[in-house]
Amino acid sequence: VQLQASGGGTVQAGDSLRLSCEVSGGTNRDYAIGWFRQAPRKEREFVAVISWSGAVTLYGDSVKGRFTISRDKRKSTGYLEMSSLKPEDTAVYYCAVDFSQRTQVVPNPYDVWGQGTQVTVSS
């Protein structure tokens, strides 16, 4: 299984971006999709997670009300809609899948990680 994160870029504060996470490799297992981010000299931070069914979503406190996680199972792709971006949102954003299907808010349980996509928000 491979994950390909995309959609990052450089934007102004207040702008929006949509990140995508394409899952490939032909897995027939169910999985939750999580998003994490890591800024320079900081630990990896939980952003959001969505269950296999999509019925459960969780968000980190710093992004609640601004970010929305979703998924399209037909396309094996997860999305992170980011709005009202702030300079403190600047980081490399990673997606990951958890085959246990639990909606984890810490990085360790996730089974496969994408390569990350850079998001830079200027003031």
C-alpha positions as CSV (number, residue, x, y, z in Angstrom):
1,V,0.0,0.0,0.0
2,Q,1.3,3.5,-0.9
3,L,0.0,6.9,0.0
4,Q,0.5,10.0,-2.2
5,A,-0.3,13.3,-0.5
6,S,-0.7,16.3,-2.8
7,G,-2.2,19.8,-2.9
8,G,0.2,21.8,-0.7
9,G,1.5,25.2,-1.7
10,T,2.2,28.7,-0.6
11,V,-0.8,30.8,0.2
12,Q,-1.7,34.0,2.1
13,A,-3.3,34.1,5.5
14,G,-7.0,33.6,5.2
15,D,-6.8,31.6,2.1
16,S,-7.9,28.0,1.6
17,L,-6.3,24.8,0.3
18,R,-7.4,21.2,-0.3
19,L,-5.0,18.4,0.3
20,S,-5.5,15.0,-1.2
21,C,-4.3,11.6,-0.1
22,E,-4.5,8.9,-2.7
23,V,-4.2,5.3,-1.4
24,S,-3.0,2.8,-3.9
25,G,-1.7,-0.8,-3.9
26,G,-4.8,-2.7,-4.2
27,T,-5.6,-3.2,-0.6
28,N,-9.0,-4.7,0.2
29,R,-8.7,-3.9,3.9
30,D,-10.8,-1.1,5.5
31,Y,-8.8,1.7,7.0
32,A,-9.1,5.0,8.7
33,I,-7.3,8.0,7.2
34,G,-5.5,10.5,9.4
35,W,-3.7,13.7,8.7
36,F,-0.8,15.0,10.8
37,R,1.6,17.9,10.4
38,Q,5.1,18.8,11.4
39,A,6.6,22.2,11.6
40,P,10.4,22.7,11.8
41,R,11.7,21.8,15.3
42,K,8.3,20.7,16.5
43,E,6.8,17.3,17.1
44,R,4.3,15.7,14.7
45,E,0.9,17.1,15.5
46,F,-2.5,15.5,15.0
47,V,-4.7,17.3,12.6
48,A,-7.7,15.1,11.7
49,V,-8.9,11.6,11.2
50,I,-11.9,10.0,9.5
51,S,-13.2,6.5,10.0
52,W,-13.7,4.0,7.2
53,S,-17.4,4.7,7.0
54,G,-16.9,8.4,7.3
55,A,-19.3,8.6,10.2
56,V,-16.6,9.5,12.7
57,T,-14.3,12.5,12.3
58,L,-12.0,14.0,14.9
59,Y,-10.0,17.2,14.8
60,G,-7.1,18.7,16.6
61,D,-8.0,21.7,18.7
62,S,-6.0,24.1,16.6
63,V,-7.9,23.3,13.4
64,K,-11.4,22.8,14.7
65,G,-13.9,24.8,12.7
66,R,-11.4,25.6,10.0
67,F,-10.5,22.2,8.5
68,T,-12.7,19.5,7.2
69,I,-11.7,15.9,6.6
70,S,-13.5,13.7,4.1
71,R,-13.0,10.7,1.9
72,D,-14.1,9.2,-1.4
73,K,-13.9,5.4,-1.1
74,R,-14.6,5.0,-4.8
75,K,-11.4,6.9,-5.5
76,S,-9.5,5.6,-2.5
77,T,-8.7,9.1,-1.7
78,G,-8.9,11.2,1.5
79,Y,-9.2,15.0,1.6
80,L,-8.4,17.8,4.0
81,E,-10.1,21.0,3.2
82,M,-8.3,23.9,5.0
83,S,-9.8,27.3,5.3
84,S,-9.0,30.5,7.1
85,L,-5.3,29.5,7.0
86,K,-2.9,31.0,9.5
87,P,0.9,31.4,9.4
88,E,1.0,28.8,12.3
89,D,-0.6,26.3,10.0
90,T,2.7,26.2,8.1
91,A,4.1,22.7,8.1
92,V,4.6,19.5,6.2
93,Y,1.3,17.7,6.1
94,Y,1.3,13.9,6.2
95,C,-1.5,11.4,5.6
96,A,-1.6,8.0,7.0
97,V,-3.8,4.9,7.2
98,D,-4.7,2.7,10.1
99,F,-5.9,-0.7,9.2
100,S,-7.3,-1.2,12.8
101,Q,-9.9,1.3,11.7
102,R,-9.7,3.1,15.0
103,T,-9.7,6.9,14.8
104,Q,-6.3,7.4,16.4
105,V,-5.1,10.9,17.4
106,V,-1.5,9.8,17.9
107,P,0.9,8.9,15.1
108,N,2.3,5.5,16.3
109,P,-0.7,3.3,15.5
110,Y,-0.8,4.2,11.9
111,D,0.4,1.6,9.5
112,V,1.4,3.4,6.3
113,W,2.5,7.0,5.8
114,G,2.6,9.2,2.7
115,Q,5.6,11.4,1.9
116,G,4.2,14.7,3.0
117,T,3.2,17.9,1.3
118,Q,4.4,21.3,2.3
119,V,1.9,24.0,3.2
120,T,3.3,27.5,3.7
121,V,1.0,30.3,4.9
122,S,2.4,33.8,4.7
123,S,1.1,36.7,6.8
